[in-house]
Amino acid sequence: QAVVTQEPSLTVSPGGTVTLTCGSSTGAVTSGHFPYWFQQKPGQAPRTLIYDISNKHSWTPARFSGSLLGGKAALTLSGAQPEDEAEYYCLLSYGGPYVFGAGTKVTVL
Amino acid sequence: EVKLEESGGDLVQPGGSLRLTCTCAGSGCTFNSYEMNWVRQAPGKGLEWVSHISKSGAVTNYADSVKGRFTISRDNAKNSLYLRMNSLGGEDTAIYYCASSRPAGGAMDYWGQGTLVTVSS
């Protein structure tokens, strides 16, 4: 089974910018992996932020954006707010099975 | 908007069985147009994809950790998704979430609040 890699933790200053990445043990992440990004706060269900690399849901704040960067999927948070402190998970599709990354804990400090 | 609600979580003994249900409610629900998934989260751990079922129910996929023990199914007439879990062990203790795609496709766009399964003697 493939392994999806994420940074364990990142810190960003309020108003600052941070980029989270999502890599695959099988090689470069492509559009065919249909990358997703989720936000989860303690005690809450996950919430989908980004689907298919860069598409946003109606509830996704404009400060979040998705892309492919250097063979990985990336989630960029521009203008971080205190309420953005959370765990962020990426998800990749492998043509049947899905695999989550282990998550990135983002601290806004 | 899609509203998903899980039920059926309980305390069960090792080796036991349980069936989880996920119901799609609300005027925004067009259940037979959604791909559906079960995802779980063990206490203090990350998200783990468990199983997927296609819109018609004809195609199913399972994580290696549950293959042969869990069965996903759906009843589109009842707007309901199910997960039958057999031979449960402590490693299956988790919050189980159902997640649906968008009508246009996708994977996990809408999420329920989860139901807790505890496997313990």
Chai-1 contact restraints between the chains, C-beta under 6 A:
chainA,res_idxA,chainB,res_idxB,connection_type,confidence,min_distance_angstrom,max_distance_angstrom,comment,restraint_id
A,Q1,B,D64,contact,1.0,0.0,6.0,A-B,restraint_1
A,A45,B,W111,contact,1.0,0.0,6.0,A-B,restraint_2
A,A45,B,Q113,contact,1.0,0.0,6.0,A-B,restraint_3
A,A45,B,G114,contact,1.0,0.0,6.0,A-B,restraint_4
A,P46,B,W111,contact,1.0,0.0,6.0,A-B,restraint_5
A,T48,B,D109,contact,1.0,0.0,6.0,A-B,restraint_6
A,Y51,B,G106,contact,1.0,0.0,6.0,A-B,restraint_7
A,Y89,B,L47,contact,1.0,0.0,6.0,A-B,restraint_8
A,G96,B,N61,contact,1.0,0.0,6.0,A-B,restraint_9
A,P97,B,N61,contact,1.0,0.0,6.0,A-B,restraint_10
A,Y98,B,W49,contact,1.0,0.0,6.0,A-B,restraint_11
A,F100,B,L47,contact,1.0,0.0,6.0,A-B,restraint_12
A,A102,B,G46,contact,1.0,0.0,6.0,A-B,restraint_13
A,G103,B,G46,contact,1.0,0.0,6.0,A-B,restraint_14
